[in-house]
Amino acid sequence: MIDINGSLVLSYTNCRREAWLMAHRIIPEQDNTSMSLGRLIHEASYENRGEKDVSIDNIKLDMVEEKKGKTIVSEIKKSKYSLEGARDQLLFYLLRLKEMGVQAEGQLLVPKEKKKITITLTEEEEERIKKLCEEIQKLVEGPIPEIERAQNKCKNCAYYTYCWV
Ligand code: SF4
C-alpha cells in the first residue's frame, strides 16, 4: 500500500501514466518551465493573506485562512488548465482534514486570471474521492500504463522527455 498524497491525486486525474511514474518515484524533469512558473506564481501571490505552505501529516496545503469562524484551504494554480485535477486534489485535502476532525472549505485560486472557485466536500464527492484513492492503489500495483494523452497535451508535463523522447 502506498501513502496517497495530493500530488498523486492531481496526477491521476490528469494522466494515469503520470500518477504511476510519480508513485514509482521516477523523478520528473526539474527545470520544466511549467513547473517553475507554477512555483513562482505560488510564491508571489497572496503574500499578505493567510498562512502559506502548511504541512499536516502527508498533506501540504498552499494556503490556510480563518474567515468568520471558517477554515478555508486554498490551492493556487497558474492557469485554468488542469483544474479538474486540482479540484480532486483539494477535495482529497478536505477529506483528509475531515478525518482529522477539521471541517474546512476549499478554494481554487488562479491569480493570473483573478479566478476563485469554492469547493465543498459533499457526501457524493467524499465517496468519489475514496473510490479514486482505491483506483490509485490498484494502478500503482499494476504495470506502467500506456501513453494516454495526445502529444500536444503532454507538452507541459514534466515527464515529457520520459514519454516522448
Ligand atoms: S508526458 Fe503525457 S503521457 Fe507522459 S506522463 Fe505526461 S501527460 Fe502522461
Backbone and ligand atoms as CSV (ligand in chain L), in Angstrom:
chain,resi,resn,atom,element,x,y,z
A,1,MET,N,N,0.845,-1.210,0.000
A,1,MET,CA,C,0.000,0.000,0.000
A,1,MET,C,C,0.875,1.253,0.000
A,2,ILE,N,N,0.529,2.179,-0.864
A,2,ILE,CA,C,1.295,3.425,-0.868
A,2,ILE,C,C,0.525,4.495,-0.091
A,3,ASP,N,N,1.276,5.499,0.353
A,3,ASP,CA,C,0.686,6.613,1.075
A,3,ASP,C,C,0.261,7.651,0.029
A,4,ILE,N,N,-1.040,7.731,-0.209
A,4,ILE,CA,C,-1.510,8.636,-1.271
A,4,ILE,C,C,-1.449,10.088,-0.795
A,5,ASN,N,N,-0.923,10.942,-1.676
A,5,ASN,CA,C,-0.888,12.370,-1.333
A,5,ASN,C,C,-1.615,13.179,-2.424
A,6,GLY,N,N,-1.694,14.481,-2.210
A,6,GLY,CA,C,-2.446,15.338,-3.117
A,6,GLY,C,C,-1.869,15.389,-4.527
A,7,SER,N,N,-0.542,15.353,-4.632
A,7,SER,CA,C,0.085,15.418,-5.962
A,7,SER,C,C,-0.301,14.197,-6.783
A,8,LEU,N,N,-0.383,13.070,-6.108
A,8,LEU,CA,C,-0.744,11.823,-6.787
A,8,LEU,C,C,-2.202,11.875,-7.275
A,9,VAL,N,N,-3.076,12.442,-6.461
A,9,VAL,CA,C,-4.489,12.584,-6.855
A,9,VAL,C,C,-4.598,13.520,-8.068
A,10,LEU,N,N,-3.872,14.615,-8.013
A,10,LEU,CA,C,-3.859,15.572,-9.134
A,10,LEU,C,C,-3.360,14.880,-10.405
A,11,SER,N,N,-2.260,14.155,-10.289
A,11,SER,CA,C,-1.691,13.474,-11.460
A,11,SER,C,C,-2.636,12.413,-12.000
A,12,TYR,N,N,-3.259,11.663,-11.098
A,12,TYR,CA,C,-4.152,10.579,-11.526
A,12,TYR,C,C,-5.282,11.125,-12.396
A,13,THR,N,N,-5.842,12.252,-11.994
A,13,THR,CA,C,-6.931,12.841,-12.779
A,13,THR,C,C,-6.395,13.391,-14.105
A,14,ASN,N,N,-5.174,13.908,-14.080
A,14,ASN,CA,C,-4.572,14.448,-15.317
A,14,ASN,C,C,-4.190,13.336,-16.282
A,15,CYS,N,N,-3.503,12.310,-15.777
A,15,CYS,CA,C,-2.962,11.250,-16.629
A,15,CYS,C,C,-2.531,10.074,-15.746
A,16,ARG,N,N,-3.116,8.905,-16.003
A,16,ARG,CA,C,-2.816,7.713,-15.187
A,16,ARG,C,C,-1.317,7.377,-15.197
A,17,ARG,N,N,-0.720,7.530,-16.378
A,17,ARG,CA,C,0.699,7.199,-16.528
A,17,ARG,C,C,1.565,8.121,-15.645
A,18,GLU,N,N,1.192,9.391,-15.615
A,18,GLU,CA,C,1.916,10.368,-14.787
A,18,GLU,C,C,1.849,9.944,-13.308
A,19,ALA,N,N,0.650,9.526,-12.868
A,19,ALA,CA,C,0.490,9.089,-11.481
A,19,ALA,C,C,1.361,7.865,-11.197
A,20,TRP,N,N,1.389,6.939,-12.134
A,20,TRP,CA,C,2.198,5.716,-11.956
A,20,TRP,C,C,3.672,6.078,-11.824
A,21,LEU,N,N,4.148,6.951,-12.728
A,21,LEU,CA,C,5.568,7.360,-12.707
A,21,LEU,C,C,5.905,8.039,-11.377
A,22,MET,N,N,5.009,8.902,-10.935
A,22,MET,CA,C,5.237,9.625,-9.679
A,22,MET,C,C,5.265,8.662,-8.493
A,23,ALA,N,N,4.304,7.735,-8.480
A,23,ALA,CA,C,4.217,6.776,-7.375
A,23,ALA,C,C,5.451,5.863,-7.323
A,24,HIS,N,N,6.057,5.624,-8.503
A,24,HIS,CA,C,7.266,4.790,-8.534
A,24,HIS,C,C,8.538,5.629,-8.423
A,25,ARG,N,N,8.354,6.837,-7.954
A,25,ARG,CA,C,9.472,7.745,-7.652
A,25,ARG,C,C,10.402,7.972,-8.839
A,26,ILE,N,N,9.839,8.001,-10.020
A,26,ILE,CA,C,10.633,8.359,-11.194
A,26,ILE,C,C,10.630,9.886,-11.246
A,27,ILE,N,N,11.814,10.447,-11.079
A,27,ILE,CA,C,11.937,11.899,-10.883
A,27,ILE,C,C,11.626,12.629,-12.193
A,28,PRO,N,N,10.655,13.589,-12.150
A,28,PRO,CA,C,10.363,14.344,-13.379
A,28,PRO,C,C,11.456,15.384,-13.629
A,29,GLU,N,N,11.424,15.926,-14.821
A,29,GLU,CA,C,12.373,16.964,-15.208
A,29,GLU,C,C,12.236,18.147,-14.239
A,30,GLN,N,N,13.343,18.534,-13.587
A,30,GLN,CA,C,13.241,19.557,-12.544
A,30,GLN,C,C,13.186,20.990,-13.074
A,31,ASP,N,N,13.749,21.228,-14.295
A,31,ASP,CA,C,13.719,22.607,-14.799
A,31,ASP,C,C,12.602,22.797,-15.824
A,32,ASN,N,N,11.556,21.975,-15.691
A,32,ASN,CA,C,10.391,22.109,-16.565
A,32,ASN,C,C,9.787,23.522,-16.401
A,33,THR,N,N,9.595,24.236,-17.510
A,33,THR,CA,C,9.143,25.634,-17.469
A,33,THR,C,C,7.801,25.775,-16.759
A,34,SER,N,N,6.901,24.848,-17.052
A,34,SER,CA,C,5.572,24.925,-16.463
A,34,SER,C,C,5.635,24.791,-14.932
A,35,MET,N,N,6.475,23.867,-14.452
A,35,MET,CA,C,6.616,23.677,-13.001
A,35,MET,C,C,7.250,24.911,-12.352
A,36,SER,N,N,8.265,25.466,-13.018
A,36,SER,CA,C,8.953,26.644,-12.465
A,36,SER,C,C,7.993,27.825,-12.383
A,37,LEU,N,N,7.174,27.993,-13.424
A,37,LEU,CA,C,6.203,29.088,-13.450
A,37,LEU,C,C,5.185,28.913,-12.320
A,38,GLY,N,N,4.732,27.697,-12.132
A,38,GLY,CA,C,3.783,27.393,-11.065
A,38,GLY,C,C,4.355,27.759,-9.697
A,39,ARG,N,N,5.620,27.403,-9.476
A,39,ARG,CA,C,6.284,27.701,-8.189
A,39,ARG,C,C,6.372,29.203,-7.982
A,40,LEU,N,N,6.725,29.921,-9.060
A,40,LEU,CA,C,6.890,31.376,-8.992
A,40,LEU,C,C,5.563,32.059,-8.645
A,41,ILE,N,N,4.495,31.646,-9.315
A,41,ILE,CA,C,3.168,32.243,-9.072
A,41,ILE,C,C,2.732,31.944,-7.636
A,42,HIS,N,N,2.995,30.731,-7.195
A,42,HIS,CA,C,2.632,30.348,-5.826
A,42,HIS,C,C,3.334,31.244,-4.807
A,43,GLU,N,N,4.648,31.470,-5.031
A,43,GLU,CA,C,5.424,32.260,-4.071
A,43,GLU,C,C,5.018,33.730,-4.081
A,44,ALA,N,N,4.707,34.256,-5.272
A,44,ALA,CA,C,4.461,35.702,-5.392
A,44,ALA,C,C,3.010,36.111,-5.107
A,45,SER,N,N,2.093,35.160,-5.014
A,45,SER,CA,C,0.678,35.520,-4.876
A,45,SER,C,C,0.225,35.495,-3.411
A,46,TYR,N,N,-0.726,36.337,-3.103
A,46,TYR,CA,C,-1.397,36.377,-1.794
A,46,TYR,C,C,-0.389,36.463,-0.646
A,47,GLU,N,N,0.623,37.349,-0.812
A,47,GLU,CA,C,1.691,37.417,0.187
A,47,GLU,C,C,1.199,37.823,1.570
A,48,ASN,N,N,0.144,38.674,1.606
A,48,ASN,CA,C,-0.326,39.152,2.919
A,48,ASN,C,C,-1.620,38.481,3.353
A,49,ARG,N,N,-1.813,37.261,2.885
A,49,ARG,CA,C,-3.077,36.575,3.186
A,49,ARG,C,C,-2.801,35.203,3.747
A,50,GLY,N,N,-3.405,34.882,4.868
A,50,GLY,CA,C,-3.331,33.525,5.413
A,50,GLY,C,C,-1.924,33.011,5.636
A,51,GLU,N,N,-1.847,31.720,5.906
A,51,GLU,CA,C,-0.557,31.076,6.127
A,51,GLU,C,C,-0.272,30.174,4.940
A,52,LYS,N,N,0.925,30.319,4.370
A,52,LYS,CA,C,1.219,29.530,3.170
A,52,LYS,C,C,2.053,28.297,3.502
A,53,ASP,N,N,1.932,27.296,2.623
A,53,ASP,CA,C,2.708,26.052,2.732
A,53,ASP,C,C,2.562,25.394,4.104
A,54,VAL,N,N,1.362,25.014,4.417
A,54,VAL,CA,C,1.078,24.376,5.705
A,54,VAL,C,C,1.086,22.856,5.515
A,55,SER,N,N,1.975,22.186,6.241
A,55,SER,CA,C,2.057,20.718,6.136
A,55,SER,C,C,1.389,20.083,7.347
A,56,ILE,N,N,0.479,19.170,7.105
A,56,ILE,CA,C,-0.156,18.403,8.180
A,56,ILE,C,C,-0.120,16.952,7.741
A,57,ASP,N,N,0.533,16.120,8.542
A,57,ASP,CA,C,0.654,14.707,8.176
A,57,ASP,C,C,1.278,14.632,6.776
A,58,ASN,N,N,0.619,13.937,5.823
A,58,ASN,CA,C,1.236,13.864,4.482
A,58,ASN,C,C,0.591,14.833,3.493
A,59,ILE,N,N,-0.150,15.808,4.010
A,59,ILE,CA,C,-0.743,16.770,3.078
A,59,ILE,C,C,-0.055,18.131,3.202
A,60,LYS,N,N,0.053,18.803,2.073
A,60,LYS,CA,C,0.716,20.104,2.055
A,60,LYS,C,C,-0.225,21.104,1.405
A,61,LEU,N,N,-0.717,22.039,2.225
A,61,LEU,CA,C,-1.729,22.983,1.755
A,61,LEU,C,C,-1.055,24.277,1.304
A,62,ASP,N,N,-1.471,24.778,0.145
A,62,ASP,CA,C,-0.870,26.016,-0.362
A,62,ASP,C,C,-1.125,27.190,0.587
A,63,MET,N,N,-2.367,27.286,1.091
A,63,MET,CA,C,-2.686,28.423,1.968
A,63,MET,C,C,-3.860,28.058,2.883
A,64,VAL,N,N,-3.777,28.487,4.129
A,64,VAL,CA,C,-4.864,28.252,5.086
A,64,VAL,C,C,-5.239,29.587,5.719
A,65,GLU,N,N,-6.549,29.863,5.768
A,65,GLU,CA,C,-7.028,31.111,6.380
A,65,GLU,C,C,-8.197,30.799,7.305
A,66,GLU,N,N,-8.392,31.657,8.284
A,66,GLU,CA,C,-9.590,31.577,9.124
A,66,GLU,C,C,-10.425,32.803,8.776
A,67,LYS,N,N,-11.664,32.590,8.341
A,67,LYS,CA,C,-12.526,33.725,7.973
A,67,LYS,C,C,-13.904,33.507,8.552
A,68,LYS,N,N,-14.360,34.452,9.370
A,68,LYS,CA,C,-15.685,34.385,10.002
A,68,LYS,C,C,-15.929,33.001,10.603
A,69,GLY,N,N,-14.963,32.518,11.339
A,69,GLY,CA,C,-15.104,31.235,12.027
A,69,GLY,C,C,-14.951,30.017,11.133
A,70,LYS,N,N,-14.640,30.232,9.860
A,70,LYS,CA,C,-14.487,29.115,8.918
A,70,LYS,C,C,-13.017,28.898,8.594
A,71,THR,N,N,-12.633,27.635,8.436
A,71,THR,CA,C,-11.280,27.342,7.965
A,71,THR,C,C,-11.347,27.195,6.448
A,72,ILE,N,N,-10.531,27.972,5.766
A,72,ILE,CA,C,-10.519,27.903,4.294
A,72,ILE,C,C,-9.134,27.473,3.830
A,73,VAL,N,N,-9.110,26.379,3.048
A,73,VAL,CA,C,-7.829,25.932,2.492
A,73,VAL,C,C,-7.853,26.193,0.986
A,74,SER,N,N,-6.748,26.720,0.489
A,74,SER,CA,C,-6.704,27.093,-0.926
A,74,SER,C,C,-5.574,26.399,-1.666
A,75,GLU,N,N,-5.849,26.092,-2.915
A,75,GLU,CA,C,-4.844,25.608,-3.859
A,75,GLU,C,C,-4.630,26.721,-4.859
A,76,ILE,N,N,-3.376,27.093,-5.076
A,76,ILE,CA,C,-3.069,28.184,-6.003
A,76,ILE,C,C,-2.525,27.577,-7.300
A,77,LYS,N,N,-3.183,27.866,-8.397
A,77,LYS,CA,C,-2.777,27.282,-9.684
A,77,LYS,C,C,-2.386,28.376,-10.673
A,78,LYS,N,N,-1.546,27.996,-11.625
A,78,LYS,CA,C,-1.043,29.017,-12.564
A,78,LYS,C,C,-2.023,29.313,-13.697
A,79,SER,N,N,-2.904,28.374,-14.012
A,79,SER,CA,C,-3.878,28.641,-15.075
A,79,SER,C,C,-5.104,27.756,-14.862
A,80,LYS,N,N,-6.123,28.000,-15.682
A,80,LYS,CA,C,-7.359,27.220,-15.510
A,80,LYS,C,C,-7.227,25.796,-16.066
A,81,TYR,N,N,-6.128,25.523,-16.796
A,81,TYR,CA,C,-5.931,24.172,-17.316
A,81,TYR,C,C,-5.613,23.231,-16.156
A,82,SER,N,N,-6.047,22.004,-16.227
A,82,SER,CA,C,-5.856,21.002,-15.170
A,82,SER,C,C,-6.661,21.317,-13.909
A,83,LEU,N,N,-7.682,22.168,-14.028
A,83,LEU,CA,C,-8.469,22.492,-12.830
A,83,LEU,C,C,-9.263,21.294,-12.322
A,84,GLU,N,N,-9.572,20.352,-13.214
A,84,GLU,CA,C,-10.313,19.158,-12.791
A,84,GLU,C,C,-9.457,18.361,-11.785
A,85,GLY,N,N,-8.178,18.202,-12.127
A,85,GLY,CA,C,-7.253,17.506,-11.227
A,85,GLY,C,C,-7.056,18.291,-9.943
A,86,ALA,N,N,-6.948,19.614,-10.071
A,86,ALA,CA,C,-6.742,20.464,-8.894
A,86,ALA,C,C,-7.950,20.380,-7.961
A,87,ARG,N,N,-9.127,20.255,-8.541
A,87,ARG,CA,C,-10.361,20.135,-7.761
A,87,ARG,C,C,-10.339,18.843,-6.945
A,88,ASP,N,N,-9.929,17.736,-7.606
A,88,ASP,CA,C,-9.847,16.459,-6.902
A,88,ASP,C,C,-8.774,16.501,-5.805
A,89,GLN,N,N,-7.669,17.173,-6.110
A,89,GLN,CA,C,-6.597,17.312,-5.119
A,89,GLN,C,C,-7.128,18.033,-3.873
A,90,LEU,N,N,-7.866,19.119,-4.107
A,90,LEU,CA,C,-8.396,19.901,-2.992
A,90,LEU,C,C,-9.459,19.099,-2.219
A,91,LEU,N,N,-10.300,18.366,-2.939
A,91,LEU,CA,C,-11.304,17.525,-2.268
A,91,LEU,C,C,-10.618,16.461,-1.415
A,92,PHE,N,N,-9.504,15.926,-1.915
A,92,PHE,CA,C,-8.725,14.944,-1.149
A,92,PHE,C,C,-8.229,15.585,0.163
A,93,TYR,N,N,-7.722,16.822,0.077
A,93,TYR,CA,C,-7.263,17.516,1.286
A,93,TYR,C,C,-8.422,17.734,2.259
A,94,LEU,N,N,-9.592,18.140,1.722
A,94,LEU,CA,C,-10.747,18.384,2.591
A,94,LEU,C,C,-11.162,17.087,3.298
A,95,LEU,N,N,-11.064,15.974,2.564
A,95,LEU,CA,C,-11.408,14.673,3.147
A,95,LEU,C,C,-10.407,14.291,4.247
A,96,ARG,N,N,-9.117,14.471,3.965
A,96,ARG,CA,C,-8.093,14.126,4.963
A,96,ARG,C,C,-8.276,14.990,6.213
A,97,LEU,N,N,-8.585,16.286,6.013
A,97,LEU,CA,C,-8.798,17.185,7.149
A,97,LEU,C,C,-10.014,16.743,7.957
A,98,LYS,N,N,-11.063,16.359,7.239
A,98,LYS,CA,C,-12.281,15.885,7.920
A,98,LYS,C,C,-11.954,14.665,8.790
A,99,GLU,N,N,-11.148,13.745,8.242
A,99,GLU,CA,C,-10.764,12.547,9.003
A,99,GLU,C,C,-9.951,12.923,10.258
A,100,MET,N,N,-9.308,14.099,10.208
A,100,MET,CA,C,-8.546,14.587,11.372
A,100,MET,C,C,-9.425,15.441,12.290
A,101,GLY,N,N,-10.705,15.592,11.934
A,101,GLY,CA,C,-11.635,16.350,12.785
A,101,GLY,C,C,-11.727,17.826,12.418
A,102,VAL,N,N,-11.199,18.213,11.262
A,102,VAL,CA,C,-11.243,19.624,10.847
A,102,VAL,C,C,-12.224,19.783,9.679
A,103,GLN,N,N,-13.258,20.591,9.888
A,103,GLN,CA,C,-14.208,20.894,8.810
A,103,GLN,C,C,-13.681,22.121,8.072
A,104,ALA,N,N,-13.416,21.988,6.807
A,104,ALA,CA,C,-12.874,23.148,6.072
A,104,ALA,C,C,-13.581,23.291,4.731
A,105,GLU,N,N,-13.473,24.492,4.210
A,105,GLU,CA,C,-13.997,24.765,2.871
A,105,GLU,C,C,-12.793,24.949,1.949
A,106,GLY,N,N,-12.951,24.638,0.675
A,106,GLY,CA,C,-11.830,24.767,-0.247
A,106,GLY,C,C,-12.007,25.907,-1.229
A,107,GLN,N,N,-10.879,26.420,-1.678
A,107,GLN,CA,C,-10.904,27.450,-2.720
A,107,GLN,C,C,-9.808,27.148,-3.727
A,108,LEU,N,N,-10.197,27.133,-4.994
A,108,LEU,CA,C,-9.198,27.019,-6.062
A,108,LEU,C,C,-8.931,28.435,-6.538
A,109,LEU,N,N,-7.679,28.852,-6.488
A,109,LEU,CA,C,-7.348,30.223,-6.869
A,109,LEU,C,C,-6.433,30.229,-8.086
A,110,VAL,N,N,-6.801,31.042,-9.077
A,110,VAL,CA,C,-5.943,31.212,-10.249
A,110,VAL,C,C,-5.646,32.715,-10.322
A,111,PRO,N,N,-4.585,33.176,-9.629
A,111,PRO,CA,C,-4.340,34.618,-9.511
A,111,PRO,C,C,-4.186,35.335,-10.846
A,112,LYS,N,N,-3.525,34.685,-11.823
A,112,LYS,CA,C,-3.303,35.346,-13.116
A,112,LYS,C,C,-4.618,35.672,-13.812
A,113,GLU,N,N,-5.647,34.860,-13.527
A,113,GLU,CA,C,-6.942,35.049,-14.191
A,113,GLU,C,C,-7.995,35.595,-13.223
A,114,LYS,N,N,-7.540,35.984,-12.030
A,114,LYS,CA,C,-8.430,36.502,-10.975
A,114,LYS,C,C,-9.626,35.563,-10.761
A,115,LYS,N,N,-9.341,34.287,-10.718
A,115,LYS,CA,C,-10.405,33.290,-10.614
A,115,LYS,C,C,-10.421,32.673,-9.212
A,116,LYS,N,N,-11.622,32.513,-8.666
A,116,LYS,CA,C,-11.768,31.857,-7.360
A,116,LYS,C,C,-12.949,30.894,-7.450
A,117,ILE,N,N,-12.715,29.623,-7.176
A,117,ILE,CA,C,-13.795,28.626,-7.230
A,117,ILE,C,C,-13.912,27.987,-5.846
A,118,THR,N,N,-15.103,28.053,-5.293
A,118,THR,CA,C,-15.321,27.460,-3.969
A,118,THR,C,C,-15.589,25.965,-4.127
A,119,ILE,N,N,-14.938,25.163,-3.294
A,119,ILE,CA,C,-15.076,23.703,-3.365
A,119,ILE,C,C,-15.580,23.187,-2.019
A,120,THR,N,N,-16.657,22.414,-2.076
A,120,THR,CA,C,-17.232,21.859,-0.854
A,120,THR,C,C,-17.216,20.342,-0.922
A,121,LEU,N,N,-16.857,19.718,0.164
A,121,LEU,CA,C,-16.824,18.244,0.215
A,121,LEU,C,C,-18.225,17.734,0.554
A,122,THR,N,N,-18.979,17.359,-0.476
A,122,THR,CA,C,-20.311,16.781,-0.248
A,122,THR,C,C,-20.148,15.275,0.003
A,123,GLU,N,N,-21.232,14.627,0.414
A,123,GLU,CA,C,-21.155,13.167,0.638
A,123,GLU,C,C,-20.785,12.440,-0.640
A,124,GLU,N,N,-21.369,12.885,-1.762
A,124,GLU,CA,C,-21.081,12.234,-3.061
A,124,GLU,C,C,-19.605,12.387,-3.414
A,125,GLU,N,N,-19.093,13.597,-3.219
A,125,GLU,CA,C,-17.679,13.844,-3.551
A,125,GLU,C,C,-16.769,13.025,-2.628
A,126,GLU,N,N,-17.179,12.913,-1.388
A,126,GLU,CA,C,-16.386,12.131,-0.423
A,126,GLU,C,C,-16.266,10.681,-0.904
A,127,GLU,N,N,-17.387,10.106,-1.312
A,127,GLU,CA,C,-17.381,8.721,-1.808
A,127,GLU,C,C,-16.539,8.606,-3.070
A,128,ARG,N,N,-16.674,9.588,-3.945
A,128,ARG,CA,C,-15.926,9.556,-5.212
A,128,ARG,C,C,-14.414,9.617,-4.950
A,129,ILE,N,N,-14.006,10.467,-4.034
A,129,ILE,CA,C,-12.561,10.605,-3.757
A,129,ILE,C,C,-12.024,9.337,-3.076
A,130,LYS,N,N,-12.827,8.728,-2.218
A,130,LYS,CA,C,-12.392,7.466,-1.583
A,130,LYS,C,C,-12.183,6.389,-2.651
A,131,LYS,N,N,-13.123,6.338,-3.607
A,131,LYS,CA,C,-13.024,5.364,-4.694
A,131,LYS,C,C,-11.805,5.658,-5.569
A,132,LEU,N,N,-11.590,6.928,-5.812
A,132,LEU,CA,C,-10.436,7.345,-6.612
A,132,LEU,C,C,-9.119,6.901,-5.944
A,133,CYS,N,N,-9.066,6.998,-4.629
A,133,CYS,CA,C,-7.856,6.566,-3.888
A,133,CYS,C,C,-7.666,5.054,-4.040
A,134,GLU,N,N,-8.758,4.302,-4.035
A,134,GLU,CA,C,-8.656,2.842,-4.234
A,134,GLU,C,C,-8.136,2.542,-5.642
A,135,GLU,N,N,-8.639,3.312,-6.608
A,135,GLU,CA,C,-8.187,3.131,-8.003
A,135,GLU,C,C,-6.692,3.413,-8.130
A,136,ILE,N,N,-6.228,4.443,-7.415
A,136,ILE,CA,C,-4.795,4.788,-7.468
A,136,ILE,C,C,-3.970,3.622,-6.907
A,137,GLN,N,N,-4.436,3.046,-5.787
A,137,GLN,CA,C,-3.709,1.904,-5.198
A,137,GLN,C,C,-3.587,0.780,-6.220
A,138,LYS,N,N,-4.680,0.486,-6.915
A,138,LYS,CA,C,-4.681,-0.600,-7.913
A,138,LYS,C,C,-3.740,-0.267,-9.066
A,139,LEU,N,N,-3.825,0.967,-9.536
A,139,LEU,CA,C,-2.988,1.400,-10.663
A,139,LEU,C,C,-1.504,1.213,-10.338
A,140,VAL,N,N,-1.126,1.624,-9.149
A,140,VAL,CA,C,0.292,1.601,-8.755
A,140,VAL,C,C,0.822,0.166,-8.659
A,141,GLU,N,N,-0.056,-0.762,-8.286
A,141,GLU,CA,C,0.360,-2.173,-8.177
A,141,GLU,C,C,0.529,-2.831,-9.551
A,142,GLY,N,N,-0.060,-2.239,-10.572
A,142,GLY,CA,C,-0.011,-2.826,-11.913
A,142,GLY,C,C,1.167,-2.324,-12.730
A,143,PRO,N,N,1.208,-2.711,-14.027
A,143,PRO,CA,C,2.286,-2.261,-14.908
A,143,PRO,C,C,2.114,-0.797,-15.311
A,144,ILE,N,N,3.163,-0.235,-15.845
A,144,ILE,CA,C,3.083,1.175,-16.290
A,144,ILE,C,C,2.015,1.320,-17.380
A,145,PRO,N,N,1.079,2.270,-17.232
A,145,PRO,CA,C,0.042,2.451,-18.259
A,145,PRO,C,C,0.629,2.980,-19.570
A,146,GLU,N,N,-0.050,2.663,-20.651
A,146,GLU,CA,C,0.337,3.183,-21.971
A,146,GLU,C,C,0.182,4.709,-21.969
A,147,ILE,N,N,0.854,5.349,-22.919
A,147,ILE,CA,C,0.669,6.797,-23.083
A,147,ILE,C,C,-0.789,7.037,-23.480
A,148,GLU,N,N,-1.461,7.889,-22.747
A,148,GLU,CA,C,-2.900,8.041,-22.979
A,148,GLU,C,C,-3.289,9.420,-23.494
A,149,ARG,N,N,-2.328,10.308,-23.563
A,149,ARG,CA,C,-2.705,11.666,-23.958
A,149,ARG,C,C,-2.089,12.040,-25.288
A,150,ALA,N,N,-2.728,12.969,-25.939
A,150,ALA,CA,C,-2.198,13.442,-27.227
A,150,ALA,C,C,-0.910,14.202,-26.966
A,151,GLN,N,N,0.014,14.100,-27.927
A,151,GLN,CA,C,1.324,14.692,-27.716
A,151,GLN,C,C,1.252,16.177,-27.349
A,152,ASN,N,N,0.347,16.938,-28.000
A,152,ASN,CA,C,0.310,18.368,-27.700
A,152,ASN,C,C,-0.148,18.630,-26.266
A,153,LYS,N,N,-0.942,17.694,-25.706
A,153,LYS,CA,C,-1.386,17.877,-24.321
A,153,LYS,C,C,-0.284,17.517,-23.332
A,154,CYS,N,N,0.711,16.799,-23.801
A,154,CYS,CA,C,1.801,16.355,-22.917
A,154,CYS,C,C,2.918,17.394,-22.836
A,155,LYS,N,N,2.859,18.376,-23.706
A,155,LYS,CA,C,3.982,19.313,-23.835
A,155,LYS,C,C,4.385,19.981,-22.526
A,156,ASN,N,N,3.413,20.266,-21.656
A,156,ASN,CA,C,3.745,20.951,-20.408
A,156,ASN,C,C,4.038,19.992,-19.259
A,157,CYS,N,N,3.985,18.694,-19.551
A,157,CYS,CA,C,4.179,17.707,-18.480
A,157,CYS,C,C,5.676,17.534,-18.204
A,158,ALA,N,N,6.010,17.418,-16.925
A,158,ALA,CA,C,7.422,17.274,-16.534
A,158,ALA,C,C,7.984,15.908,-16.944
A,159,TYR,N,N,7.117,14.970,-17.365
A,159,TYR,CA,C,7.586,13.659,-17.832
A,159,TYR,C,C,7.658,13.601,-19.360
A,160,TYR,N,N,7.548,14.747,-19.989
A,160,TYR,CA,C,7.510,14.769,-21.458
A,160,TYR,C,C,8.700,14.015,-22.070
A,161,THR,N,N,9.889,14.302,-21.587
A,161,THR,CA,C,11.081,13.671,-22.191
A,161,THR,C,C,11.073,12.165,-21.915
A,162,TYR,N,N,10.533,11.775,-20.775
A,162,TYR,CA,C,10.457,10.344,-20.436
A,162,TYR,C,C,9.529,9.616,-21.403
A,163,CYS,N,N,8.390,10.218,-21.705
A,163,CYS,CA,C,7.383,9.543,-22.521
A,163,CYS,C,C,7.638,9.662,-24.024
A,164,TRP,N,N,8.172,10.794,-24.436
A,164,TRP,CA,C,8.177,11.079,-25.865
A,164,TRP,C,C,9.545,11.173,-26.528
A,165,VAL,N,N,10.617,11.195,-25.738
A,165,VAL,CA,C,11.913,11.386,-26.392
A,165,VAL,C,C,12.727,10.095,-26.339
L,1,SF4,S1,S,4.008,13.163,-20.996
L,1,SF4,FE1,FE,1.832,12.779,-21.398
L,1,SF4,S2,S,1.586,10.546,-21.274
L,1,SF4,FE2,FE,3.543,11.088,-20.294
L,1,SF4,S3,S,3.065,11.293,-18.153
L,1,SF4,FE3,FE,2.939,13.330,-19.029
L,1,SF4,S4,S,0.800,13.622,-19.616
L,1,SF4,FE4,FE,1.111,11.431,-19.258
